[in-house]
Amino acid sequence: MSEKYNFNEENKKDAEEHGVGGDGIFYKLQDGNKNVCRILTPLVAYATYFIGKGSRPAVAYGLDKGDPRSGDLELKKSIRYVGYVLDKTDNKVRQAEFPYSIHKGIGVLQENPDYQFDVVPMPYDIRITYAKDESPANMYNVQATPNRDEISDDIMQDLEKKMKDYTPEKVIQKKKDDQIKLDKEKGVWISPEEVQKHKDKIKAELEEAKKNGTSDSGIEYPEGNPEDIPF
């Protein structure tokens, strides 16, 4: 029995869903100062844990969802941002993922009297210099460009379509779901029952510390409701 099937459409859909492929769906920073783009949407944050050199960072999804790394002070946490940009190399709308330093750099521009803005799409392009051999603190530099061209209706329509299919929030949720699946396969995911036991233990320790006025380490606990513990 014959069945209609479009390989190109499926390739694009699957690449977007699983974050793979080199077909131009994602905005990739190149080494150097030729990375020019226009931020089209808010950049939505998610966190990752650094779990060792050469290892892929683990996406944080919260103790309430069974994240075994939540609350581990030994692990370094990084913030990353997902959103859509207009790649000025070829004027295509692409999904972008930026580190905290780029988000912070855009915030610096927003506070500059010469480059202030409070809406997205941004009113001008930015140039991101990427020096991959530098330390993380000096790896990225964000500057405003003189270009303030209006965004065309075609581009806005393309953005609207992409946002309808894959909002930044949906992209991040997919990352969290994939991490949960991986943690379950590895046997490190925490069940809801174990999570509740952990919460009950922490609440009991807080209540005991409040009665005594201090923790075992001598740190004073402020007044508060144990229900407010931010898991």
C-alpha positions in Angstrom: 0.0 0.0 0.0 1.4 3.4 -1.0 1.7 6.1 1.6 2.7 9.8 1.2 6.0 10.6 2.9 8.2 13.7 2.6 11.7 13.0 3.8 12.7 16.7 3.9 9.8 17.6 6.1 10.5 14.7 8.4 14.2 15.5 8.5 13.5 19.0 9.7 10.8 18.0 12.2 13.1 15.3 13.7 16.1 17.6 13.8 14.1 20.3 15.7 12.7 17.8 18.1 15.9 16.0 18.9 18.4 18.9 18.5 20.5 17.3 15.8 21.3 17.8 12.2 23.2 20.4 10.2 20.4 21.7 8.0 20.5 25.3 9.3 17.8 25.0 11.9 20.2 26.1 14.8 22.3 29.2 15.1 25.9 28.2 15.6 28.5 30.7 16.9 31.7 30.7 14.8 35.2 31.5 16.1 35.9 35.1 15.5 33.8 38.3 15.2 31.5 37.5 12.3 28.6 36.4 14.4 25.9 39.0 13.7 22.3 38.4 14.6 19.1 40.1 15.8 17.4 38.8 19.0 13.8 38.1 18.0 12.4 36.7 21.2 12.9 36.7 25.0 15.7 34.3 25.9 14.4 31.6 28.3 16.8 30.2 31.0 17.5 26.7 32.0 20.3 25.2 34.2 22.9 22.5 33.6 25.3 20.8 36.0 29.0 20.3 35.2 29.7 16.7 36.0 33.3 16.3 34.8 35.7 17.3 32.1 34.8 15.5 28.9 31.3 14.7 30.1 28.1 16.1 28.7 26.5 18.6 31.2 23.3 17.3 32.9 20.2 19.3 32.5 18.6 20.4 35.9 15.0 19.5 36.2 14.3 19.9 40.0 14.1 17.6 43.0 10.3 17.6 42.7 10.7 15.8 39.4 13.3 13.4 40.8 16.6 15.2 39.9 19.3 13.3 41.9 21.7 16.3 41.6 19.4 18.9 43.2 21.0 20.4 46.3 24.4 18.9 45.6 26.7 21.8 46.5 29.7 20.0 45.0 28.3 20.3 41.5 28.8 23.6 39.5 25.7 24.9 37.9 25.6 27.0 34.7 22.7 29.0 33.2 21.9 28.8 29.5 19.3 30.6 27.4 17.1 29.5 24.5 15.4 31.8 22.0 15.1 32.7 18.3 17.4 35.0 16.4 17.7 36.3 12.9 21.0 35.1 11.5 22.3 38.0 9.4 24.6 35.7 7.4 21.6 34.7 5.3 18.6 36.4 7.0 17.2 33.1 8.3 15.3 32.7 11.6 17.1 30.1 13.7 16.8 28.7 17.2 19.7 29.9 19.4 21.2 28.8 22.6 23.5 31.2 24.5 25.6 31.1 27.7 24.9 33.4 30.6 27.7 35.8 29.5 26.0 36.6 26.2 22.7 37.2 28.0 24.6 39.5 30.5 26.3 41.3 27.6 22.9 42.1 26.0 21.7 43.4 29.4 24.7 45.7 29.5 23.7 47.2 26.1 20.1 47.6 27.4 21.4 49.8 30.2 23.6 51.9 27.9 21.8 55.3 27.1 22.8 54.9 23.4 21.4 51.4 23.0 18.5 51.2 25.4 15.5 49.1 24.4 12.7 47.3 26.3 11.1 45.1 23.6 11.9 42.2 21.4 12.6 41.8 18.5 15.6 44.1 19.4 15.7 47.3 17.4 19.3 46.6 16.2 21.7 43.8 15.4 24.4 42.6 17.7 27.8 41.3 17.0 29.1 38.4 19.1 32.8 37.8 19.2 33.6 34.2 20.1 37.1 33.3 21.2 37.0 29.5 21.8 40.5 29.3 23.2 39.9 32.0 25.8 38.8 31.3 29.4 35.0 31.1 29.9 35.0 34.6 31.4 36.6 36.1 28.2 35.2 33.8 25.6 32.3 36.0 24.5 31.9 39.7 23.8 28.7 41.4 22.8 28.6 44.7 20.9 25.8 46.7 19.2 26.0 47.3 15.5 24.7 50.4 13.6 22.1 48.3 11.7 18.5 49.1 12.7 16.7 47.8 9.7 13.1 46.9 10.2 12.2 43.2 10.4 10.2 42.2 7.4 6.7 40.7 7.5 8.0 37.4 6.0 10.6 37.0 8.7 8.0 37.7 11.4 5.7 35.2 9.9 8.4 32.6 9.8 9.2 33.4 13.5 5.5 33.0 14.4 5.4 29.6 12.7 8.5 28.4 14.6 7.2 29.7 17.9 3.9 28.0 17.3 5.7 24.7 16.8 8.6 25.0 19.2 8.6 27.8 21.8 11.8 28.2 23.8 9.8 26.7 26.8 9.0 23.6 24.8 12.6 23.2 23.7 13.7 23.4 27.3 11.1 21.0 28.5 12.2 18.5 25.8 15.8 18.8 27.2 14.5 18.1 30.7 12.4 15.2 29.6 15.4 13.7 27.8 17.5 14.1 30.9 14.8 12.4 33.0 14.7 9.5 30.6 18.5 9.1 30.7 18.6 9.3 34.5 15.9 6.6 34.7 17.9 4.4 32.3 21.0 4.9 34.5 19.0 4.1 37.7 19.8 7.5 39.4 16.4 9.1 39.1 14.6 9.6 42.4 11.0 8.4 42.7 8.3 10.6 44.1 8.2 8.6 47.3 11.9 9.1 47.8 11.5 12.8 47.1 8.8 13.1 49.7 10.9 11.3 52.3 13.8 13.7 51.6 11.5 16.7 52.0 10.0 15.3 55.2 13.6 14.8 56.6 14.7 18.3 55.7 11.5 19.8 57.2 12.0 17.9 60.4 15.6 19.1 60.6 14.5 22.7 60.1 11.8 22.4 62.7 14.3 21.0 65.2 16.8 23.7 64.3 14.2 26.4 64.8 13.4 25.0 68.3 17.0 25.1 69.2 17.6 28.4 67.5 20.6 27.2 65.5 21.8 24.4 63.3 24.5 22.0 64.3 27.0 24.3 62.6 25.8 27.2 64.7 24.1 29.0 61.8 20.9 30.7 62.8 17.7 29.7 60.9 15.3 32.5 60.2 11.6 32.2 61.0 9.6 30.7 58.2 7.3 28.0 57.1 8.8 24.6 56.3 6.3 24.4 53.4 8.3 27.2 51.8 11.4 25.1 51.2 12.2 25.8 47.5 12.5 22.4 45.9 
